[in-house]
Amino acid sequence: HGKETYDFVRGLQTDIIVNNRVGKGREGSMEGQTKKGYFAGDFDTPEQQIPATGLPGVDWESCMTMNNSWGYKSYDDNWKSTEDLIRKLVDIASKGGNYLLNVGPTAEGLIPQPSVKRLKKIGQWLQVNGESIYGTTANPIGEVPWGRCTAKPGKLYLHVFDWPVGGKLEVGGVKNEIKKAYLLADKQQELAVGREDEDKAVITLPLKAVDPIDTVVVLEIKGNEK
């Protein structure tokens, strides 16, 4: 009856968004992806996984936990690190998805301190780097060996997980003219940009990463990425 429920709800509120769990035609990890030919709702919901190449042409949201449990369990201390959670957020954004991160409150309605600690750290990272996540689209330049890439019109956000030895960051797939490069954490400090060939740029970075979890480099380019 999923399709009937969907149509009923949309009849009451035409702009409402309904996920694909209104139907039974799902597969994949925890049945989060819609089977081909089945009713899909408005977006897919892969659970506890990030699709390797995203889901091109489909709106999707990865639903994931901070430890191993959706609800509160006093004995579940297998908490994911802040680094892991931030990099999952970036990975999902770079593939065009949304990140639904679960928090399981206690019976008293309190958020467990390990969750609070991690959420604060994620919030601190987003205060500096949120521009590279919110309102961005998927990586347009192809796989990069040092991290991930997100984009906005006229901008590429290079998420550097693995800082290059000697501070030389090679960025393939960029044929556009690069107008400017800088660290998102320090927009006033421009970075030198060179070319190895017509679609590979070399950015000269500081010798040490600003943030060992993910330092974001911004490339302002002429036009949208080709």
PLY file of the C-alpha trace (Angstrom):
ply
format ascii 1.0
element vertex 226
property float x
property float y
property float z
element edge 225
property int vertex1
property int vertex2
end_header
0.00 0.00 0.00
3.02 2.28 -0.17
2.02 3.96 -3.44
-1.51 4.55 -2.15
-0.15 6.12 1.05
2.24 8.26 -0.98
-0.55 9.51 -3.26
-2.80 10.20 -0.26
-0.13 12.27 1.53
0.82 14.16 -1.64
-2.87 14.91 -2.13
-2.91 16.63 1.26
0.39 18.48 0.77
1.69 18.64 -2.79
5.19 19.86 -1.86
5.93 17.19 0.74
8.99 14.96 0.21
8.60 11.23 0.93
11.46 8.74 1.00
11.49 5.35 -0.70
10.52 3.43 2.43
6.84 3.78 1.65
7.20 0.77 -0.66
8.67 -2.74 -0.46
10.82 -2.64 -3.59
14.17 -2.04 -1.92
17.53 -3.80 -1.97
21.14 -3.30 -0.97
22.55 -2.79 2.52
19.60 -2.57 4.94
17.32 -2.28 1.88
18.01 1.40 1.33
18.15 1.49 -2.46
15.15 1.12 -4.73
14.95 -1.93 -6.99
14.78 -1.14 -10.67
11.20 -0.88 -11.83
9.74 -0.47 -8.33
8.04 2.56 -6.84
10.80 4.80 -5.50
9.17 7.58 -3.49
11.15 10.80 -3.89
14.64 9.73 -2.78
16.72 6.67 -1.91
17.95 5.93 1.61
21.05 3.69 1.68
21.54 2.66 5.30
24.95 2.30 6.99
26.65 2.62 3.61
27.83 5.20 1.10
27.32 4.18 -2.55
30.75 3.91 -4.16
29.92 6.32 -6.99
26.84 7.96 -5.50
23.49 7.43 -7.22
23.65 9.59 -10.38
20.27 10.93 -11.44
18.68 9.98 -8.10
18.24 12.07 -4.95
19.62 10.09 -2.01
20.49 10.26 1.66
22.84 7.95 3.58
21.39 7.12 6.99
24.14 6.25 9.47
24.79 5.86 13.19
27.53 7.30 15.42
28.19 3.91 17.00
26.57 0.55 16.16
23.07 1.38 17.41
20.11 3.47 16.28
18.63 3.67 19.76
20.48 4.33 23.01
22.45 1.37 24.38
24.56 1.99 27.47
26.96 -0.82 26.51
27.58 0.30 22.92
30.89 2.15 23.17
31.99 1.52 19.60
31.85 5.21 18.69
33.07 6.40 15.32
35.81 9.02 15.54
35.19 12.67 14.69
37.58 12.25 11.77
35.54 9.34 10.42
32.24 11.23 10.76
33.53 14.41 9.08
35.12 12.46 6.24
31.88 10.52 5.73
30.03 13.85 5.50
32.50 15.07 2.88
32.46 11.77 0.98
28.67 11.83 0.75
28.56 15.48 -0.35
31.21 14.78 -2.99
28.93 12.09 -4.45
25.83 14.29 -4.51
24.08 12.88 -1.44
22.81 14.02 1.94
24.05 12.75 5.33
21.47 11.74 7.92
23.46 11.16 11.12
21.50 9.43 13.86
21.56 10.37 17.55
19.96 7.98 20.06
18.78 9.79 23.24
18.56 8.11 26.64
15.25 7.19 28.30
15.38 10.62 29.97
15.65 12.34 26.59
19.32 13.26 27.03
21.86 13.17 24.23
24.80 10.93 25.27
28.01 12.85 25.92
30.02 10.96 23.27
27.44 12.16 20.71
27.57 15.72 22.05
31.37 15.76 21.87
31.39 14.60 18.25
28.57 16.91 17.15
30.40 19.91 18.63
33.58 18.97 16.75
31.64 18.54 13.50
29.99 21.92 14.12
33.38 23.58 14.67
34.65 22.13 11.40
31.51 23.32 9.58
31.86 26.84 10.99
35.09 27.10 9.01
34.30 24.84 6.07
30.51 24.80 5.72
30.70 26.69 2.42
32.30 23.58 0.91
29.36 21.37 1.96
26.08 23.32 2.01
24.57 23.93 -1.42
27.33 22.10 -3.27
27.12 19.53 -6.03
29.02 16.32 -6.67
32.66 16.11 -7.72
32.89 17.17 -11.41
36.61 16.41 -12.00
36.82 12.67 -11.38
38.42 10.66 -8.59
41.24 12.36 -6.72
43.88 10.37 -4.79
44.32 12.81 -1.90
40.70 13.30 -0.76
37.41 14.51 -2.23
36.01 17.41 -4.28
32.73 19.33 -4.12
31.61 22.19 -6.35
29.54 25.34 -6.80
29.24 27.48 -9.93
32.69 28.95 -10.52
34.28 27.16 -7.55
35.88 23.82 -6.78
36.40 22.78 -3.16
39.34 20.42 -2.76
39.05 18.43 0.47
42.59 17.32 1.24
42.67 14.28 3.55
46.23 13.23 2.71
48.58 16.22 2.72
51.06 16.05 -0.18
54.74 15.66 0.58
56.48 18.93 -0.21
53.16 20.79 -0.37
52.53 20.25 -4.10
48.89 19.26 -4.72
48.21 17.85 -8.19
44.65 18.37 -9.40
43.61 16.62 -12.59
40.51 17.22 -14.68
40.56 21.03 -14.43
40.66 22.56 -17.92
39.15 25.90 -16.93
41.26 28.94 -16.28
41.99 29.13 -12.55
41.49 32.69 -11.36
42.48 32.20 -7.75
43.37 29.54 -5.16
43.26 29.84 -1.38
42.59 27.96 1.84
38.97 28.17 2.99
40.30 28.67 6.53
42.37 31.68 5.37
40.81 33.38 2.34
43.32 36.23 2.38
46.30 33.97 1.69
46.43 33.18 -2.02
48.17 30.02 -3.17
50.44 29.73 -6.20
48.99 27.76 -9.13
50.94 26.14 -11.95
50.10 23.83 -14.85
51.59 20.46 -15.77
49.36 20.24 -18.84
46.04 21.63 -20.06
43.92 19.68 -17.57
46.25 19.26 -14.59
46.95 22.05 -12.12
49.57 22.07 -9.36
48.74 24.04 -6.22
51.53 25.05 -3.84
50.30 24.49 -0.29
51.80 25.20 3.13
54.09 22.40 4.28
51.63 21.38 7.02
47.87 20.90 6.87
45.71 23.50 8.60
43.33 20.72 9.68
44.62 17.12 9.72
41.07 15.80 9.25
40.26 17.82 6.13
41.86 21.06 4.94
39.78 22.66 2.19
41.43 24.41 -0.76
39.23 26.62 -2.96
39.81 27.02 -6.67
37.94 29.90 -8.27
37.62 29.06 -11.94
36.40 30.87 -15.03
32.98 29.50 -15.92
31.70 26.16 -14.68
33.92 23.08 -14.69
34.21 21.67 -18.22
0 1
1 2
2 3
3 4
4 5
5 6
6 7
7 8
8 9
9 10
10 11
11 12
12 13
13 14
14 15
15 16
16 17
17 18
18 19
19 20
20 21
21 22
22 23
23 24
24 25
25 26
26 27
27 28
28 29
29 30
30 31
31 32
32 33
33 34
34 35
35 36
36 37
37 38
38 39
39 40
40 41
41 42
42 43
43 44
44 45
45 46
46 47
47 48
48 49
49 50
50 51
51 52
52 53
53 54
54 55
55 56
56 57
57 58
58 59
59 60
60 61
61 62
62 63
63 64
64 65
65 66
66 67
67 68
68 69
69 70
70 71
71 72
72 73
73 74
74 75
75 76
76 77
77 78
78 79
79 80
80 81
81 82
82 83
83 84
84 85
85 86
86 87
87 88
88 89
89 90
90 91
91 92
92 93
93 94
94 95
95 96
96 97
97 98
98 99
99 100
100 101
101 102
102 103
103 104
104 105
105 106
106 107
107 108
108 109
109 110
110 111
111 112
112 113
113 114
114 115
115 116
116 117
117 118
118 119
119 120
120 121
121 122
122 123
123 124
124 125
125 126
126 127
127 128
128 129
129 130
130 131
131 132
132 133
133 134
134 135
135 136
136 137
137 138
138 139
139 140
140 141
141 142
142 143
143 144
144 145
145 146
146 147
147 148
148 149
149 150
150 151
151 152
152 153
153 154
154 155
155 156
156 157
157 158
158 159
159 160
160 161
161 162
162 163
163 164
164 165
165 166
166 167
167 168
168 169
169 170
170 171
171 172
172 173
173 174
174 175
175 176
176 177
177 178
178 179
179 180
180 181
181 182
182 183
183 184
184 185
185 186
186 187
187 188
188 189
189 190
190 191
191 192
192 193
193 194
194 195
195 196
196 197
197 198
198 199
199 200
200 201
201 202
202 203
203 204
204 205
205 206
206 207
207 208
208 209
209 210
210 211
211 212
212 213
213 214
214 215
215 216
216 217
217 218
218 219
219 220
220 221
221 222
222 223
223 224
224 225
